[in-house]
Amino acid sequence: MPGKKDMKVFVRIFFLLTLSTCAFAQTDFSYGMTSEENLDWLTRVKTSDKETQFNLVKNRLLEKRQTLDPKDKLNVPVLIIDGIPIVDNIEKRQREFLVTQLTADAVVIQVIEKEPEGLYINKAFTGIVLLTISDNKTSKQFKKLR
C-alpha cells in the first residue's frame, strides 16, 4: 500500500505533467480557428523568427490543411506560394512536395493581417500569408506540379 511520501511524489508528477500538457496545448494550432485565434496566430507568425514562422505556417497551412464546413465559421488565412493561391483540396503530391522540400532557409514569409485598401473579396478577410520560394530549383519544381 502506498505511503504518504509516495502519494506526494505522485501528486507532484501529476501536477508537472498537467502543467506541461497545458503549455504544449497553447502552441498547438488547429487548421480552422475563431477570428480572435486566427488574428493572434497571424500576429505570432509576423513577430516570430524565420524558423518559427516557417514551422507555424508549415504545420497549420500545409500539414493540417483540410476542407472546412462553412457552418463552423472558422477562419484560415489565404496561403499564396510564389503567386499561386493554395486551395483547401490541394493535391496530395503537391502537399507532400511542399512539406518535404521547403525549408526555412529556402523561403521568405510575409503576413498581411489587415485587409489592404481597395481589395474586395466576397467574404470576411482572414489574413494572407505570402510565401516566396527563394531557391529557384525548388520554385520551378513546385510550379511544374500545378
C-alpha positions in Angstrom: 0.0 0.0 0.0 1.5 3.4 -1.0 2.6 5.6 1.8 2.2 9.4 2.3 5.6 10.0 0.7 4.6 8.0 -2.4 1.4 10.0 -2.7 3.2 13.3 -2.5 5.6 12.2 -5.3 2.6 11.1 -7.4 0.8 14.4 -6.9 3.9 16.4 -7.9 4.4 14.3 -11.0 0.7 14.6 -11.9 0.9 18.4 -11.4 4.0 18.8 -13.6 2.5 16.6 -16.3 -0.7 18.7 -16.2 1.3 22.0 -16.5 3.5 20.7 -19.3 0.4 19.5 -21.3 -1.2 22.9 -20.9 1.9 24.6 -22.1 2.1 22.5 -25.2 -1.6 22.9 -25.9 -1.1 26.6 -26.2 1.3 26.3 -29.1 -0.6 23.6 -31.0 -2.8 25.4 -33.5 -5.6 23.7 -35.4 -6.3 24.5 -39.0 -9.6 26.4 -38.6 -9.7 29.0 -35.8 -12.0 31.6 -34.4 -11.5 35.1 -35.7 -9.6 36.1 -32.5 -7.4 32.9 -32.5 -6.6 33.4 -36.2 -5.6 37.1 -35.6 -3.4 36.0 -32.7 -1.8 33.3 -34.9 -1.1 35.8 -37.7 0.5 38.2 -35.2 2.6 35.4 -33.7 3.8 34.4 -37.2 4.6 38.0 -38.1 6.6 38.7 -35.0 8.5 35.3 -34.8 11.9 34.5 -36.0 12.2 32.9 -39.5 12.4 29.3 -38.3 9.4 29.7 -36.1 7.4 31.4 -38.8 8.2 28.6 -41.2 7.2 25.9 -38.7 3.9 27.7 -37.8 2.9 28.1 -41.5 4.0 24.6 -42.4 2.2 23.0 -39.6 -1.1 24.8 -39.9 -1.4 25.7 -43.5 0.2 22.7 -45.2 0.2 19.7 -42.9 -3.2 20.3 -41.2 -4.8 21.7 -44.4 -8.4 20.4 -44.8 -11.7 21.4 -46.2 -13.8 23.2 -43.5 -17.5 23.3 -43.1 -18.7 26.9 -43.7 -21.3 26.4 -40.9 -18.5 26.2 -38.4 -17.4 29.8 -39.2 -13.8 29.1 -38.7 -11.0 31.3 -40.2 -8.0 30.3 -42.2 -5.7 32.9 -43.8 -5.2 32.6 -47.5 -1.8 31.0 -48.4 -0.1 32.1 -51.5 3.1 30.4 -52.6 5.0 32.0 -55.4 1.9 33.9 -56.5 -0.2 30.7 -56.6 -3.1 30.5 -54.1 -3.1 27.2 -52.3 -6.7 25.7 -52.0 -8.0 23.5 -49.3 -8.2 20.5 -51.5 -4.6 20.7 -52.6 -3.4 17.6 -54.4 -1.6 15.0 -52.2 1.6 15.2 -54.3 1.7 19.0 -54.1 1.2 19.0 -50.4 3.9 16.3 -49.9 6.3 18.3 -52.1 5.8 21.4 -50.1 6.1 19.7 -46.7 9.2 17.7 -47.6 11.1 20.1 -49.9 10.6 23.5 -48.3 12.9 24.7 -45.5 13.0 27.9 -43.5 16.2 28.9 -45.4 14.5 28.4 -48.8 11.5 30.7 -48.2 10.6 34.3 -47.4 7.3 34.7 -45.5 5.2 37.9 -45.3 2.0 38.2 -43.3 -0.8 40.6 -44.1 -3.1 40.9 -41.1 -5.4 43.7 -42.3 -7.3 43.9 -45.5 -5.4 46.1 -48.0 -7.3 49.2 -49.1 -9.0 48.6 -52.4 -9.1 44.8 -52.1 -12.5 43.4 -52.5 -13.4 39.8 -51.6 -16.8 38.4 -51.1 -16.1 37.0 -47.6 -14.6 38.2 -44.4 -10.9 38.9 -44.6 -8.9 36.3 -42.6 -5.4 37.3 -43.4 -2.9 36.5 -46.1 0.4 34.6 -45.8 2.7 35.2 -48.8 5.4 32.5 -49.1 8.1 33.1 -51.7 10.4 30.2 -52.5 13.9 31.8 -52.8 15.5 28.6 -54.1 15.0 28.7 -57.9 15.2 25.0 -58.4 12.6 24.3 -55.7 10.4 27.0 -57.1 10.5 25.6 -60.6 9.7 22.1 -59.3 6.7 23.4 -57.4 5.3 25.3 -60.4 5.7 22.1 -62.5 3.3 20.3 -60.1 0.4 22.6 -61.0 
